[in-house]
Amino acid sequence: MPPPPPPPSRRNDSKASAASKEENIYIPSFISKRPFYAGEEGDDQSDYLEHQRLHKSKDDQSKWYDRGKKLGPAATKYRKGACENCGAMTHKAKDCLQRPRAKGAKYTGRDIQADEVVQDVQLGWDAKRDRWNGYDPKEYRHVVERYNHLDELRGLIAGANKDKGGDGEDGEGDEEANNKDAGEKYAEESDMGRHQSTATRQLRIREDTAKYLLNLDLESAKYDPKTRTMVDAGATADKAAQLFAEEGFLRASGDAAEFERAQQYAWEKQERSGDTSQHMQANPTAGEFYRKKERDEAERRRAERQKALREKYGGDDDADQHAVPAALLAAAVTESEQFVEYDEAGLVKGAPKASAKSKYAEDVYVNNHTSVWGSWWSNFKWGYACCHSFIKNSYCTGEEGKQAWEAAEKQRIGANLIEEPPSQEEEKEKEVDGKTDEAKEPSQQTGVKRSREEMMGGVSEAELDEYRRKRAAADDPMAKFLGNDELVR
């Protein structure tokens, strides 16, 4: 009896593909059924759960151009069609990124560069719109090294200041350095490396009334929401504008101005050295102390400089040094409580605007003219308005020149040939003349020529009747008595 076949190996079962398994009828249809967007099921499809498998696809995000990659060694001889500047075949001279040579590789045949790798990277929809695609994280290492170098320099400066401070101030210097390190550690950095945002300068006090609520008149001073300031303060005739001007004057005087200068000093100190210990609100005493110390130091240096100048050039008398001539005292600007505000052009807001003066001579009349050249325009020509003359520097002819110009203009456009309609008086005169013409002799009337319209229109019945009445027939016995007032006996 032959031995039974060996049992199937589990190792082979583990290696068996999932596609060779029979369909499990207990798997729900919404899992086993292939969705429409996964493609059609083909005849050679052996795995009915392929759409549920985890497929390893290539990531399009990692595809990018190999910048600077070359294709093997460079050629030793210039090739036809290559770049005339560097000798590479992958680009032309106008697209070459090498430094323009005085004599290109086409003419010298030296230092021919290797060809670049021209890639056709097929990016997906997301890869095309990824702003960080192709970014090398190793480039950020330079930024980290730069900041570390600045920290080392800052530490060296702090150590040098500590050594200059002396032994008596070691405890105070260590405490200040520790506070500074703690402030830098927990401070929130904004753009440009600041530890404290300076945007708080634009915020207003809670008790202040909004500027745009004090007056809603459109003709008054206007509020610019972008800069949070008042614009068009030249409307000083309005009470609201005066109120804004007075408020701005008060904010820029007295302790308010001093506070602004102290706040600006704290910000500048923090910007230059990164020292957050001189905070205006958290530690105002330290800020005022260092500020006063710097003022005294600047005053001391100024006094030493003046003393050195006196020793070098003479003039020990302080009265002679500070004496001001009377002419300068009269022209000096003195302090005043009158509020004056200037605009961007340096002019006083609200003041009447003076007409701008030209650098050329104005209102200069020559050759008896009463107007300047260019005061009159006609027929695309400039001239004088006093005499209508187009000739520059000509002698003025006055009203006669105007009349001559009008006559010449009428003759030019043919205005004299156009017959004006007769007035009522002229029509009455014509009617009177018509009546007198009827009383004239027939011999005089026969000399009048007929118009073309009358000749083409034919003879009317009235004209024919008049002709018959006035016709002198040769066989008429009474024709010889026409026109004679003599009596026949």
Secondary structure, 3 states (H helix, E strand, C coil): CCCCCCCCCHHHHHHCCHHHCCCCCCCCHHHHCCCHHHCCCCCCCCCCCHHHCCCCCCCHHHCCCCCCCECCCCCCCCCCCCCCCCCCCCCCHHHCCCCCCCCCHHHHCCCCCCCECCCCCCCCHHHHCCCCCCCCHHHHHHHHHHHHHHHHHHHHHHHHHHHHHCCCCHHHHHHHHHHHHHHHHHCCCCHHHCCCCHHHHHCCCCCCCCHHHHCCCCCCCEEECCCCEEECCCCCCCHHHHHHHHHHHHHCCCHHHHHHHHHHHHHHHHHHHCCCCCCCCCCHHHHHHHHHHHHHHHHHHHHHHHHHHHHHHCCCCHHHHHCCCHHHHHHCCCCCCCCCCECCCCCECCCCCCCCCCCCCCCCCCCCCCCCCCCEEECCEEECCCCCCCCCCCCCCHHHHHHHHHHHHHHHHCHHHCCCCCCHHHHHHHHHHHHHHHCCCHHHHCCCCCCHHHHHHCCCHHHHHHHHHHCCCCCCCCHHHCCCCCCCC
